[in-house]
Amino acid sequence: MPNKVPVQTTGRRREAVARVRVMEGNSQIIVNGKSINERFGGLIMQRAYQRPFEVTKSIGKYTATCKVVGGGQMGQLDAIVHGIARSLAKISPEFKDAVKDAGLLTRDPRARERRKIGLAHGARAKKQSPKR
């Protein structure tokens, strides 16, 4: 049964946090006051944010508004996708099964590794050892 009230969830990826509202409608997805096509141009990014709707076979039935902060462009996009998938899962049990099987409900735990003190410039770099 479709829900008229917007469903609000949070999506996360690395340092990016997205607050996502999904509601009925076929208008453009809005991210931080701009169209998602302006914010994330390109075919690969377009496929990424449409994937939750494709998996649930609901393209054109739902729209979303998002506010996203932190992280870089790809982290923000992945946070939006995570938030949209979580919202669709709240709307219907059939949607939940579909997005779960596609792996869109799982938060990606990978994050930047911190730099260790006393070593070289990077997270895994070691100081050079003299040969003789």
QUICORPE-V787615 format. One record per backbone hydrogen bond with DSSP energy under -0.5 kcal/mol. CO is the residue of the C=O (numbers start at 1). NH is the residue of the N-H. Records with the same first field share a line. If there is no record, write none. Layout:
CO: NH  NH
//
This chain:
6: 8
7: 22
9: 20
11: 18
13: 16
16: 13
17: 69
18: 11  20
19: 67
20: 9
21: 65
22: 7
23: 63
29: 36
30: 66
31: 34
34: 31
35: 38  39
36: 40
42: 46
43: 47
44: 48
45: 49
46: 50
47: 51
48: 51
50: 54
51: 55
52: 56
53: 58
54: 57
58: 61  62
61: 25
63: 23
64: 30
65: 21
66: 32
67: 19
69: 17
72: 76
73: 77
74: 78
75: 79
76: 80
77: 81
78: 82
79: 83
80: 84
81: 85
82: 86
83: 87
84: 88
85: 89
86: 90
87: 91
88: 92
92: 96
93: 97
94: 98
95: 99
96: 100
97: 101
98: 102
99: 104  105
100: 103
107: 109
108: 14
116: 119
125: 120
//
